[in-house]
Amino acid sequence: MRTVTAILAVVLALGGTSIQPTSAFAANSENPHTRALADGNDTVYINTNSKKYHTSSCIHLKRCTHCIAVKRSEAKAQGGVPCKVCGGGE
């Protein structure tokens, strides 16, 4: 904890308030994946019984026997709710 505090003090002393995110997860409107998520055109898997929808990597999808692939916007239109584990790609 002292190390983190010391690093933070150095960053602030050097005027670190203008640090910009550089990771792949930084907001980027030119990223096609970000645009797909924003307009609901990504594929999710909705359980036709529970109406919960999942991403392709969700642990619950692996066991789902009533899931079908749909666009996220369609899953929402059908009254679907995002999975509490994977978030449904939100």
LOMIZA-69424 format. One line per 5 residues: number of its first residue (from 1); for each residue y, z, x of C-alpha. Coordinates in pm, 1 decimal. Layout:
% LOMIZA-69424
NUM> Y,Z,X  ... .
//
This chain:
% LOMIZA-69424
1> 0.0,0.0,0.0  236.7,75.2,286.2  171.1,-270.5,427.1  271.2,-437.5,100.0  583.4,-224.1,80.8 .
6> 675.3,-311.7,439.5  623.2,-684.3,377.1  830.7,-668.8,61.0  1110.9,-490.6,248.7  1110.9,-760.2,519.2 .
11> 1111.9,-1043.3,264.8  1399.4,-888.2,73.6  1590.5,-818.9,396.9  1558.7,-1185.8,489.5  1696.4,-1296.7,154.9 .
16> 1360.2,-1373.0,0.6  1494.6,-1411.5,-350.1  1473.3,-1790.0,-327.5  1099.3,-1810.8,-256.2  949.0,-2100.5,-450.6 .
21> 585.9,-2117.4,-568.4  381.6,-2366.0,-368.3  37.7,-2330.7,-524.2  -134.8,-2593.1,-733.3  -72.6,-2369.5,-1034.4 .
26> 305.9,-2386.8,-1004.0  471.5,-2541.1,-1308.3  495.4,-2915.5,-1257.2  584.5,-3143.1,-1545.2  455.5,-3444.7,-1350.7 .
31> 102.8,-3302.8,-1330.8  -113.7,-3504.2,-1577.9  -340.3,-3203.6,-1639.6  -39.1,-2995.0,-1742.5  73.6,-3268.6,-1981.3 .
36> -273.9,-3288.3,-2137.7  -275.4,-2913.7,-2197.2  72.0,-2926.5,-2344.3  -7.0,-3194.6,-2602.7  -354.4,-3072.1,-2700.8 .
41> -544.9,-3379.7,-2583.5  -789.1,-3188.0,-2365.1  -1149.2,-3149.9,-2479.5  -1272.2,-2812.1,-2599.7  -1594.2,-2709.9,-2770.5 .
46> -1564.3,-2553.3,-3114.9  -1835.5,-2343.6,-3275.6  -1874.8,-2489.9,-3623.4  -1978.4,-2148.6,-3761.6  -1731.6,-1906.0,-3602.1 .
51> -1446.5,-2158.9,-3546.9  -1394.4,-2023.6,-3192.1  -1329.7,-2289.8,-2930.6  -1417.7,-2278.7,-2561.8  -1351.4,-2460.0,-2235.0 .
56> -1634.3,-2645.5,-2063.8  -1672.6,-2363.5,-1807.8  -1693.6,-2077.2,-2060.2  -2000.1,-1851.2,-2043.0  -2017.2,-1846.9,-2423.7 .
61> -2040.6,-2226.2,-2441.8  -2359.1,-2221.4,-2236.0  -2530.5,-2020.7,-2513.8  -2362.6,-2190.9,-2809.5  -2601.2,-2378.3,-3037.3 .
66> -2335.6,-2483.4,-3292.3  -2063.3,-2615.7,-3059.4  -1928.6,-2968.7,-3069.8  -1672.9,-3141.3,-2845.5  -1330.4,-3203.8,-3000.5 .
71> -969.6,-3233.4,-2886.8  -795.1,-2895.1,-2872.2  -537.7,-3012.0,-3127.7  -823.6,-3099.2,-3366.3  -987.6,-2759.5,-3310.3 .
76> -659.4,-2591.1,-3406.1  -621.0,-2817.1,-3709.5  -968.1,-2708.7,-3825.6  -854.1,-2345.5,-3816.4  -1012.4,-2275.6,-3478.0 .
81> -912.2,-1978.9,-3265.3  -934.1,-1962.8,-2885.0  -1219.6,-1772.2,-2726.2  -1114.3,-1429.1,-2599.7  -1302.3,-1486.2,-2271.1 .
86> -1189.0,-1833.1,-2161.0  -877.0,-1864.2,-2377.3  -984.4,-2202.5,-2509.3  -778.9,-2381.5,-2245.3  -446.9,-2243.0,-2367.5 .
//
